[in-house]
Amino acid sequence: MCAKIKSDKYIKSPLNYTGGKYKILAPIYEILPERVGTFVDLFAGGFNVGINANASNIICNDQINYIIDLYQYFQSQSTEKVIQEISRRIDEFELSQQNADGYNKLRSRYNKEKDIMDFFVLICFAFNHQIRFNNSHQFNTPFGKERSSYNRNIENNLILFCDAIHSKNINFLNTDFLSVDLSALGENDLVYCDPPYLISTGSYNDGKRGFKDWTEKEEHQLLDLLDRLNAHGVMFALSNVFYHKGMSNEILIEWSKNYIVNYIDKSYSNCSYHFKDRNAKTVEVLITNFERREPDCQQLSLQL
């Protein structure tokens, strides 16, 4: 039997990552095929989409090395050890929703030593659990006073996330999306892309935080890559937005005419009407080069 992607209960990333797709996993997985061989999460971020793929092989890539280092640490340690490491730091720095001094001391230590579990605990107590660096790669998110903490929900999400990392065949990569080797992929494999959005770029990809910027150049490079995957018969799915806060991504809109546009909010399916409203709310789409189908299980078994 082929490996299935879809599950009844979705795992949520323990990271509050900008642009995370947890809230729309259901409509995304309604569109993706039931089964794949290799699932590539090319811009993994919080890894909400890739971690829920029950594919035989999963590739998780992101340009932010701290994120990949954290996932690799989760993979290399028992879930119990990870929880113990968090508890030890909370006790050591007396962390709470009120103790800004303890948070700032931990942040100072992390920026000097770059211990990956210090990084995770900082996120838990940071303002809105945000991940933010300056252009020297110093973590600079302020304290989340009266708002953020390591709580039961985060711990439950973390346990399920770590257990999934341990049970699935996941290869973590930290490289530019153009450097990921996709040459071995075939018709039963899928590349999922959730890149920085050209018209709503997050602060970690604005070119001012020590990480690569996302401009029209990168947008064209990604779309060209997807065209090449399509020419080789590899499935792809691209999450993005056509419209956001009065802006439109004309490059993406024009390119998408060659493929299948799936509207996450189905009320926007009548695009000829809604596209006239430049001030409409965000129009989020999943662009694919396939209609949902069952892959050839016999061929899939040969690949594996």
N, C-alpha and C positions, 0 to 999 in steps of 0.2 A: 504493500500500500504506500502511496506517495506521502511525503511529509506535509502536514497541513499548516497553514498560516493561522487561520482564524481560531480563536478560542472564545469560550463563554465569558471569561473574566480577564480583563486586561491588567497587566502589571503597570504600575505607575512609577516613573523614575523618582528617586529621592531628591533630585535636583530641580529647583524651580527655574528652568532654563527658558530664556526669552524665545518665544516662538514655539514652545513645546506643543506637541500634537496630541497629548493625552485626551483632551476633551473632545476631540473629533476622531478618535481612533475607530469608533464604530462605522461612520460613513466611509472612512478610508478603507477599512477592511471589507466593507460591502463591495468595493470596487476592485480591490486586488484579487488575483486568482486564489482559489482554495489551496493550491499546492505549488511549491517551487522546490528547486534543488538548492541553489545558492541565493541568499538574499543579501544584497549589498546596501547598507545604509551609508550613503556617501558623505552626508553632512550630518552626522549622528546627533550632535548636541546632547540634549538630555536622554537620547536613545529610547524614547518612548515607543517609536514605531518598530525599530529593529529588535528590541528585547522581546517583543510579542510575536515575532516570527518564529513559527515552529518548523522552520526549514532545516534541512540536513546540515547546511553550512551557513553561517552568518558572518559577514564582514562588517565591522563597525569602524568607520573612519571619521576623524575630525581634525581640523588644523590646530585646535587649542590643545597643546600637549598636556596641560594640567588635567583636563577632563579625561583624556585617554589614560594618563598615569593613574588616575583614581579608579577607573574601571579595571585596569590591569591589577591594581592592588586588591580590589574586591575579588577578582578571579583567583589570585594567588593565596588568599587567606580564607580561613573558615568564616562563615557568617558569625559564629559566636565570637571569634577573635576580633572581628570588625566592631561588633557591639561593645566589647570590653574596651577597645581602644578609645571609642567615643566617650564612654563613661569615665575613663581615667582622666581625660582632658577636661571634661566638665567639672570633675572634682578638683583637679589641680588648679584651675583658674577660677573656681567658684562661679561658673557661668550661670546666668539667669536672664530674665527679661529686664532686670534693673541694673545689672552690674556692667556698666560700660567700661570700667577700668580693667576688669578681667578680660573682656573682649579685646580691648586695645592692646593688652599685653600679649594675648595669643596672636593677634594679627602681626604685631611687631616680630614675634618669634618666627612666625611663618615666613614673613618677607625676608628674614635673614637665612633661615634654614631650609625652607621649601619642603617641609614634611607634608606628605600628601594627606594624612589624616588630620593634621592641623587645618589644612585647606577645607576639608569637608565640614569639620566642626564650625569653622568660621562661617561658612555658608548658612548653616543652621541658625546662627544667631545674628546674621547680617540683616540689614534693612530689606524687608520683603524677600529674604533669602536670595538676594541678587548676587550674581558673579560679575565683578567689575575690576578691571586693572587699569593702571596708568600706563604711559608709553614705555616705562621701565620694567613692566611686568610686575609691579608691586600691587598686591591686592589692596584696594582702597574703598571698598564698600563700607559705609558707616554702620554703626551699631543699630540694631533694630529694637530700640527701647520700647517696652510695653507691647511689642508686636511679634517678634521672632524668637523662636527657641527650638531646641531639639525636643520634639513632642512625640506622643504615641503614634500619630498618623505617619510622621516621617520614619519612625522606627519600623512600623509595619511595612511601609513601602520599601524601605531599605532591605528588610529581611527577604521579602518576595523577590526583589531585584537581584540580590546576591545569590539567592537559591537558583534563580533562572540562569545567571551567569555561570554557575557551577555545573548546571545540568545540560546546558546547550553547547554546541560546538561553535564557539565565537572566536574570531581572530580580530584583534584590535590593531588598528593602524593609526599613525599620527603623521599625515602627509597632506600635501595639496591635492585637491580632488583630481587634477590632471595627472598626478603621478601614481594613482591607484591602478594596478594591473588588472584590466578587465578582459584580457585577450582570451582567457580560457572559458568565458561564459558562453552558454548556448541558449537554445530556445525555451528551456524550462527554468531558466534563471531570471532574476529580476533585480534591477537597480532602482532603488528608491532615493529620490533627491529632495531634500528640504533645505535649499541654500539660503543664504542671506537674501532678503527681498530687495530688489533694486530700489523700490519706492518706499520701503519701510525698514531700512537697515538698523540693526541693533548696535549698541555702543561698542560691543566687543568686535564688530567687523567694520567699524567706521574708518579704519586706517590710522587711528590716533591712539590705539591702545597696545601697540607693539605687535599687532597681528595684521594679516593681509586685508587690504581694503576690498570692497566689492563694488565694481563700477560696470559700465556698459561693456567694457572689455571682457571681464569675467563672465558677464551674462551671456555674451555671444560665444565664449569658449565652452560654457556648459551646454548651451543649445546645440552647438556643433557636435559635442560629444554624444549627446542623445540622438542626434541624427545618425551618427556612425553606429551606435548600438542598434538602432532600428534597421539600418542597412544590413547588419549581421544577424538579424532575427532575434535579438535579445530584448526582452520586455523591459520597459522602464515606466516609472510613475514619478511625476514631478509635482510637488506641492508648491504653490505660489499664490500671488494675488494679482488680479487684473487692475483693480482700483483700490485706493486707500487714501482717505483724507483728502479727497479732491484731486489726487494724482492718478495717472494711468500709466501702465507699463505697455507702451505701444509695441516695443520690440517683442515682448512675450505674446501679446494678442495676435500680432501678425504671424508669428512662428506657429502658434497653436492651431492655425487653420488647417495644418497638414495632419493633425492628430485628433484624438478624442478628448473633449473638454467635459469634465465632470464637475458640476457645481456642488460644493459642500453644502451650501444653503440652496436647496433646489428651487426656491422662489426666484432665483436669478437665472434660471435656465432660459428665460425669454430674453436673451442677451441684446437683441436688437432694440428692445425697449429700455432696459436698465442701463445700457452703456451710454445712453444720452444724458443720464443723470450723473454728472461728474462729481457731485457732492454726496453721492450715495455712500452707505456704509461699506466697509471692506468687502470686496467680492473675492472670496477664496475659492481656488479651483485645485483639482487634481487632474493633471494632463497625462494621458496614457497613450501608448501605441498599440493597445490591445483592447478587445472586448473581453469581458470576463470569460474564462474558459478553463476546462480541465486539461492539464498537460498530459503528454504521453507517458504513462507510468512506466512502461517497459523501457522506453528510452531514458527516463530519469534514472532507473535502477542501473542502467549501463554506465551512465555518467558517474554515479556514486561508487 
